[in-house]
Amino acid sequence: MPESFPILISVAAEDAGKRLDQFLATRLDSVSRARVQEMIAEGKALVNDFPAKASLKLRGGERISVLGEAQRAPLKAIAEKIPLDIVYEDEDLAVINKPAGMMVHAGARATDDARYRGTLIGVSYLATFAASVTSGRIGGLYETLSPKQREDICFAWDYQDPKRGLLRTRVANNWEITKQMIKSDFYTNDQRAIIRGIFEGIISPEWHERIDKQLGDDSGGYGTHNSIAIFGTPGSDKSEFVMTGRHMTIRCDGNSADHVPCDRRSSERIR
């Protein structure tokens, strides 16, 4: 595609009967018919100074003005939990036996958030993302906790609450997994900042504002009636971070397969 616009093209008599998108695909270098159709849909290709449909049949003699390239939203990997056959894995490398039919990355015709759904990139993003959050921010928070704080919010992996059962798997509409609220004096300012970082790390960025608004409407804002718990030892095979509140239960799992099932959008489960 040339760097300067507009591009002016005259339709010759021998091109009569061709579709507009078909004609432009043959006249614009290195531009696919699919991209031409996007350009036409955005009004970037005018016929006799008017917008037209890709299916328009040319008659010959028309003047076509190409005003610019189609503007496409950037691709964005969406984390998904899909079983994989991992042949080898260490801190720097993963070898995956890719199933037949699974795309490695999104194709040019995929649209919006679905562009990476079901791809190897999306699954790998989840694995990298979950490991980073669990080993990094949660481990950092754990290291800052005093013995008294650990006594109140840290539990053994298989801890059974006398009334609520296996605590790390519980989900309810309005509940507090521990008594200490995030905004209370129980936590230091630095610890509250780490917890907020964990919260933002396990929620897709486009949801931050909406969830904050919902928390404001329901319970006075983020942290006012939200509590957390850590199960197991961060960085080990059995570890889990849980945040609860009104209409919210968020979990970030460690590496063990023995966890609560994850939501397909990321490594948390939201109910």
C-alpha positions as CSV (number, residue, x, y, z in Angstrom):
1,M,0.0,0.0,0.0
2,P,1.4,3.4,-0.9
3,E,2.4,5.8,1.9
4,S,0.4,8.8,0.5
5,F,-3.4,9.1,0.0
6,P,-5.7,9.6,-1.7
7,I,-5.1,7.1,-4.4
8,L,-7.1,7.9,-7.6
9,I,-8.1,5.0,-9.9
10,S,-10.1,5.1,-13.1
11,V,-12.2,2.1,-14.1
12,A,-11.6,1.1,-17.7
13,A,-14.3,-0.3,-20.0
14,E,-12.8,-3.8,-19.9
15,D,-13.3,-3.8,-16.1
16,A,-17.1,-3.5,-16.4
17,G,-19.0,-6.2,-14.5
18,K,-16.3,-6.6,-11.8
19,R,-17.2,-6.2,-8.1
20,L,-15.7,-3.2,-6.5
21,D,-13.7,-5.2,-3.9
22,Q,-12.5,-7.6,-6.6
23,F,-11.3,-4.7,-8.8
24,L,-9.5,-2.9,-6.0
25,A,-7.7,-6.1,-4.8
26,T,-6.1,-6.4,-8.3
27,R,-5.1,-2.7,-8.4
28,L,-3.7,-2.2,-4.9
29,D,-0.3,-3.8,-4.3
30,S,0.0,-6.2,-1.3
31,V,-3.6,-5.7,-0.2
32,S,-5.8,-8.7,0.2
33,R,-9.5,-8.7,-0.8
34,A,-10.4,-9.1,2.9
35,R,-8.5,-5.9,3.8
36,V,-10.1,-4.1,0.8
37,Q,-13.6,-5.1,2.1
38,E,-12.7,-3.6,5.5
39,M,-11.5,-0.4,3.8
40,I,-14.8,-0.1,1.8
41,A,-16.9,-0.8,4.9
42,E,-15.1,2.1,6.7
43,G,-15.9,4.4,3.8
44,K,-12.2,4.7,2.8
45,A,-13.0,3.8,-0.9
46,L,-15.3,6.2,-2.7
47,V,-16.9,5.7,-6.2
48,N,-17.5,9.0,-7.9
49,D,-17.1,10.6,-4.5
50,F,-19.7,8.5,-2.8
51,P,-19.4,5.5,-0.4
52,A,-20.3,2.2,-2.0
53,K,-20.7,-1.4,-1.1
54,A,-18.0,-4.1,-1.8
55,S,-20.5,-5.9,-4.0
56,L,-21.1,-2.9,-6.3
57,K,-20.8,-4.0,-10.0
58,L,-18.7,-1.5,-11.9
59,R,-19.8,-0.3,-15.3
60,G,-16.6,1.3,-16.5
61,G,-15.7,5.0,-16.4
62,E,-16.1,5.4,-12.6
63,R,-13.5,7.3,-10.6
64,I,-12.4,5.6,-7.4
65,S,-10.7,7.4,-4.5
66,V,-8.9,5.4,-1.9
67,L,-8.6,7.6,1.2
68,G,-6.6,5.4,3.5
69,E,-6.0,2.0,5.0
70,A,-8.6,0.2,7.2
71,Q,-8.0,0.9,10.9
72,R,-7.9,-2.3,12.8
73,A,-8.1,-2.7,16.6
74,P,-4.9,-4.2,18.1
75,L,-4.8,-7.9,18.8
76,K,-5.0,-8.7,22.5
77,A,-4.3,-12.1,24.1
78,I,-7.1,-13.3,26.3
79,A,-6.2,-15.9,28.9
80,E,-7.9,-19.3,28.7
81,K,-7.6,-22.5,30.7
82,I,-7.4,-25.3,28.1
83,P,-5.6,-28.6,28.8
84,L,-2.3,-28.9,27.0
85,D,0.2,-31.7,26.5
86,I,3.4,-30.1,27.9
87,V,6.4,-32.2,26.9
88,Y,8.9,-30.1,28.8
89,E,8.8,-26.9,30.9
90,D,11.3,-24.9,33.0
91,E,11.6,-21.2,34.0
92,D,12.6,-20.1,30.5
93,L,11.2,-22.7,28.0
94,A,8.0,-24.7,27.4
95,V,7.7,-27.4,24.7
96,I,4.1,-28.1,23.9
97,N,2.6,-30.8,21.7
98,K,0.1,-28.6,19.9
99,P,-3.3,-30.4,19.2
100,A,-4.3,-30.6,15.5
101,G,-6.6,-27.7,14.6
102,M,-5.5,-25.3,17.3
103,M,-4.3,-22.0,15.9
104,V,-1.0,-20.7,17.2
105,H,-2.2,-17.1,17.0
106,A,-5.2,-15.2,15.6
107,G,-5.7,-14.8,11.9
108,A,-6.3,-11.6,10.0
109,R,-10.1,-12.2,9.8
110,A,-10.7,-12.9,13.5
111,T,-12.5,-10.1,15.3
112,D,-12.4,-8.4,18.7
113,D,-11.6,-10.5,21.8
114,A,-12.5,-13.7,20.0
115,R,-9.4,-13.2,17.8
116,Y,-7.2,-15.1,20.3
117,R,-9.8,-17.4,21.8
118,G,-8.8,-21.0,21.6
119,T,-5.3,-20.3,20.3
120,L,-2.0,-21.5,21.7
121,I,-1.1,-17.8,22.5
122,G,-4.2,-17.5,24.7
123,V,-3.4,-20.6,26.6
124,S,0.3,-19.8,27.0
125,Y,-0.7,-16.3,28.2
126,L,-2.8,-17.8,31.0
127,A,0.1,-20.1,32.1
128,T,2.6,-17.2,32.2
129,F,0.1,-14.9,33.7
130,A,-0.9,-17.2,36.5
131,A,2.6,-18.2,37.4
132,S,3.7,-14.5,37.5
133,V,0.9,-13.4,39.8
134,T,1.2,-16.4,42.2
135,S,4.9,-16.4,42.6
136,G,5.4,-12.7,42.4
137,R,2.9,-10.4,44.0
138,I,1.3,-13.0,46.3
139,G,4.6,-14.4,47.4
140,G,5.8,-10.8,48.1
141,L,2.7,-10.1,50.2
142,Y,3.2,-13.3,52.2
143,E,6.8,-12.3,53.0
144,T,5.6,-9.0,54.5
145,L,3.1,-10.5,56.8
146,S,3.8,-10.6,60.6
147,P,3.3,-13.8,62.6
148,K,0.0,-12.4,63.9
149,Q,-1.2,-11.5,60.4
150,R,-0.3,-15.0,59.1
151,E,-2.2,-16.5,61.9
152,D,-5.4,-14.6,61.0
153,I,-5.4,-14.8,57.1
154,C,-3.1,-17.7,56.2
155,F,-4.3,-21.3,56.2
156,A,-3.2,-24.8,55.4
157,W,-4.1,-26.0,51.9
158,D,-6.7,-28.4,53.2
159,Y,-8.0,-26.2,56.0
160,Q,-11.6,-27.2,57.0
161,D,-13.7,-24.4,58.6
162,P,-16.0,-25.8,61.3
163,K,-19.1,-24.2,59.7
164,R,-18.1,-23.6,56.1
165,G,-16.2,-26.7,55.2
166,L,-13.1,-26.7,52.8
167,L,-12.7,-23.0,53.0
168,R,-10.6,-22.4,49.8
169,T,-13.5,-23.8,47.7
170,R,-16.4,-21.9,49.2
171,V,-18.4,-19.4,47.1
172,A,-21.3,-17.2,48.4
173,N,-23.1,-14.1,47.4
174,N,-22.0,-11.9,50.4
175,W,-19.3,-13.3,52.6
176,E,-16.0,-12.5,54.3
177,I,-13.4,-15.2,54.2
178,T,-11.5,-13.6,57.1
179,K,-12.5,-10.8,59.5
180,Q,-9.9,-8.3,58.5
181,M,-11.0,-5.9,55.8
182,I,-8.4,-4.7,53.2
183,K,-8.9,-1.0,54.2
184,S,-8.6,-1.7,57.9
185,D,-5.6,-0.9,60.1
186,F,-4.8,-4.6,60.1
187,Y,-2.7,-4.1,56.9
188,T,0.0,-1.6,56.3
189,N,-0.1,0.9,53.4
190,D,2.5,-1.1,51.6
191,Q,0.5,-4.3,52.1
192,R,-2.7,-2.7,50.9
193,A,-0.9,-1.6,47.7
194,I,0.4,-5.1,47.1
195,I,-3.1,-6.5,47.5
196,R,-4.5,-3.9,45.1
197,G,-1.8,-5.0,42.6
198,I,-2.9,-8.6,43.0
199,F,-6.5,-7.6,42.5
200,E,-5.7,-5.7,39.3
201,G,-3.4,-8.5,38.1
202,I,-6.0,-11.2,38.2
203,I,-8.8,-9.1,36.7
204,S,-8.7,-8.1,33.0
205,P,-7.8,-4.4,32.8
206,E,-11.0,-3.5,30.9
207,W,-13.0,-4.8,34.0
208,H,-11.2,-2.7,36.6
209,E,-13.4,0.4,36.4
210,R,-16.6,-1.6,36.2
211,I,-15.8,-3.7,39.2
212,D,-14.7,-0.7,41.2
213,K,-18.0,1.0,40.4
214,Q,-20.0,-2.1,41.4
215,L,-18.0,-2.3,44.7
216,G,-18.8,1.4,45.3
217,D,-22.5,0.9,44.7
218,D,-22.7,-2.4,46.7
219,S,-20.4,-2.0,49.6
220,G,-18.9,1.5,49.9
221,G,-16.0,0.9,47.6
222,Y,-13.1,-1.5,47.0
223,G,-11.5,-2.8,50.2
224,T,-14.2,-1.5,52.6
225,H,-15.9,-4.9,52.8
226,N,-13.4,-7.1,51.1
227,S,-11.2,-9.6,52.8
228,I,-8.5,-12.0,51.7
229,A,-6.9,-15.3,52.6
230,I,-3.9,-17.3,51.5
231,F,-3.9,-21.1,51.4
232,G,-0.8,-23.2,51.3
233,T,2.6,-21.6,50.7
234,P,3.0,-19.2,47.7
235,G,5.4,-20.6,45.2
236,S,4.7,-24.2,46.1
237,D,2.6,-26.6,44.1
238,K,-0.4,-26.1,46.4
239,S,-1.2,-22.4,46.9
240,E,-4.2,-20.2,46.4
241,F,-5.1,-16.5,47.0
242,V,-8.8,-15.7,47.6
243,M,-10.5,-12.3,47.9
244,T,-14.2,-12.1,48.9
245,G,-16.9,-9.5,49.2
246,R,-20.4,-8.7,48.2
247,H,-21.3,-10.6,45.1
248,M,-17.6,-11.5,44.6
249,T,-15.3,-14.4,45.1
250,I,-11.9,-14.1,43.3
251,R,-9.3,-16.9,43.3
252,C,-5.8,-17.1,41.9
253,D,-4.5,-20.6,41.8
254,G,-0.9,-21.9,42.1
255,N,0.5,-24.8,40.0
256,S,-1.5,-27.7,41.5
257,A,-4.1,-29.4,39.4
258,D,-6.2,-29.9,42.6
259,H,-7.8,-26.4,42.5
260,V,-11.2,-24.9,42.1
261,P,-12.0,-24.7,38.3
262,C,-11.0,-21.4,36.7
263,D,-13.1,-19.1,34.7
264,R,-12.1,-19.4,31.0
265,R,-11.3,-15.6,30.7
266,S,-8.3,-15.7,33.1
267,S,-6.8,-17.4,36.1
268,E,-9.4,-16.1,38.5
269,R,-12.9,-17.4,39.2
270,I,-15.5,-14.7,39.7
271,R,-19.0,-15.5,41.1
